[in-house]
Amino acid sequence: MGHDGRMTDRRNDRREELAANLAKVERRIAAACAAAGRPREEVTLVVVTKTYPAADVRILSELGVRHVAENRDQEAAPKAAECADLPLTWHFVGQLQTNKVRSVVGYADIVQSVDRSRLVAALSKEAVRAGRELGCLIQVALDAGAGGRGERGGVAPGGIEELADLVARSEGLRLDGLMTVAPLTGEYAGRQQAAFERLMDLSADLRVAHPAATMVSAGMSGDLEQAVAAGATHVRVGTAVLGVRPRLG
Ligand SMILES: *Cc1c(COP(=O)(O)O)cnc(C)c1O
C-alpha cells in the first residue's frame, strides 16, 4: 500500500473512533434528557476541539456535529480558517484578552466567556467593524468572592446584571445567556449539580429583564448528566469525543 493508502486508513480509523465516541456521548445526553423528562432537542452538544487538528473538526462535521468550541485564539484562528467551508457554529470558551478580540471576532459566532466590561467594549467595537452580530454568554464564576472574578475567568453572580445590561445595549452584540464551569474550590466544589442548579436560578433572574437570553451552557465530559438534569441548554464536551488531550488546554 502506498503513502496515500496509509493516510486514508488512518483517517478512516480516526473517523470510526470519533463516530463511536460521539455515539456514546449522544447516548449519555439522550439518557440524561429522558431521566430529566426533557426532550432531547432541548440540549445542544458543543464539541470542544482544542488541541485537536482541523482534520478532526472536518470529520466531526461530516459526522453531523454543528457546534465546535475553542479556548485559545492562537490555535483556533488557523483551525477555523482551514474549516471555513464547513457548516459550523464556532464558540469561543477561553479566557479572552482584549488584544485577541479582533481575531476572535473574525471566526467566532458566540463568545461564551464574557466576564468584564472592558471585554464587552472591545467585542462590540470589533463586531461593528466586522459588520457582524456576535452572540455573548456571561461567564459566571460560582467560586468568586462577592463582586470578584473566578480563577478561571468569570464574574461573580452579583456582577451578572450590570454586565448583561451592558452587552444588551452594545452595538454588534447579542445577549444569549450564561455559562459556567463547575468550580473546583469553594462551596460548590464537588457539587456539580448544585452549581448548575444555581446557574439555572441565575438564568431565570436574567431572563426577567432579558427574555431572549435563554442559553445555559454548563457541563463537560465528566458532568454533562448533572448539567442536563439541572436544565442546561448547551453542554461542552471535549475529552469524551476526541480523547484525552495530549497537553493542558
Ligand atoms: C476544555 C473545556 C471543556 C471540555 O472539557 P472536557 O472535560 O474535555 O469535556 C469545556 N469547557 C471549557 C470552558 C473548556 O475549556
The ligand as an ORCA input file, in Angstrom:
! r2SCAN-3c Opt
* xyz 0 1
  C     -11.825     22.146     27.630
  C     -13.108     22.744     28.021
  C     -14.279     21.968     28.041
  C     -14.315     20.488     27.700
  O     -13.793     19.752     28.760
  P     -13.752     18.139     28.713
  O     -13.588     17.777     30.133
  O     -12.582     17.777     27.872
  O     -15.020     17.691     28.142
  C     -15.469     22.610     28.363
  N     -15.498     23.917     28.677
  C     -14.405     24.686     28.677
  C     -14.519     26.120     29.041
  C     -13.171     24.127     28.361
  O     -12.073     24.889     28.375
*
